[in-house]
Amino acid sequence: MTAVIVRDLPEELHGLLKEDARQHHRSMSKHIVAILEDALRERRKSVLPKPLKTSHPVTPEFIDWAKREGRA
């Protein structure tokens, strides 16, 4: 497994991570991995928009028409 070194971690954040890991009965390493997985999973959900449903296909011609009509 790959290792990551975090430099200049504030003491206060280290203490919060240590306490949170203890409350979740995990090592700090496992807890940090869990936090990162959760954060990235949530971020990935919010990045992808829902598919666009339109009555016209979105082609360059349609976009030009919409611009001319003032709808862009």
C-alpha positions in Angstrom: 0.0 0.0 0.0 1.2 3.5 -0.7 2.2 5.9 2.0 1.6 9.6 2.3 3.4 12.0 4.5 1.6 15.1 5.7 3.9 18.0 6.6 3.1 20.9 8.9 0.0 19.4 10.4 -1.2 21.8 13.1 -1.1 20.3 16.6 -4.7 21.1 17.2 -5.8 19.2 14.1 -3.6 16.3 15.1 -5.3 16.2 18.5 -8.7 16.3 16.9 -7.9 13.5 14.5 -6.4 11.4 17.3 -9.5 11.8 19.5 -11.9 11.2 16.6 -10.0 8.0 15.7 -10.2 6.8 19.3 -13.9 7.4 19.4 -14.4 5.4 16.2 -12.1 2.6 17.5 -9.6 3.0 14.6 -5.9 3.7 14.2 -5.2 7.3 13.0 -4.1 5.9 9.6 -7.3 4.0 9.1 -9.4 6.9 10.3 -7.7 9.3 8.0 -8.3 7.0 5.0 -11.9 6.7 6.0 -12.3 10.5 6.2 -10.7 10.9 2.8 -12.8 8.2 1.2 -16.0 9.8 2.6 -15.0 13.2 1.4 -14.0 12.1 -2.1 -17.2 10.0 -2.5 -19.3 13.1 -1.5 -17.3 15.3 -3.8 -17.7 12.9 -6.8 -21.5 12.8 -6.2 -21.7 16.6 -6.5 -19.5 17.0 -9.5 -21.7 15.2 -12.1 -24.8 17.0 -13.1 -28.0 15.2 -14.0 -28.4 14.5 -17.7 -30.0 17.3 -19.7 -33.4 16.5 -21.0 -34.3 18.7 -24.0 -36.7 18.5 -26.9 -33.9 19.4 -29.3 -30.5 17.8 -29.5 -27.8 20.2 -28.4 -25.8 20.7 -31.5 -23.6 23.6 -32.6 -26.4 24.7 -34.9 -28.9 24.7 -32.1 -26.5 26.7 -29.9 -26.1 29.3 -32.7 -29.8 29.5 -33.1 -30.3 29.9 -29.3 -27.7 32.7 -29.3 -29.4 34.5 -32.2 -32.8 34.2 -30.4 -31.2 35.6 -27.2 -31.7 32.3 -25.2 -28.0 31.5 -24.4 
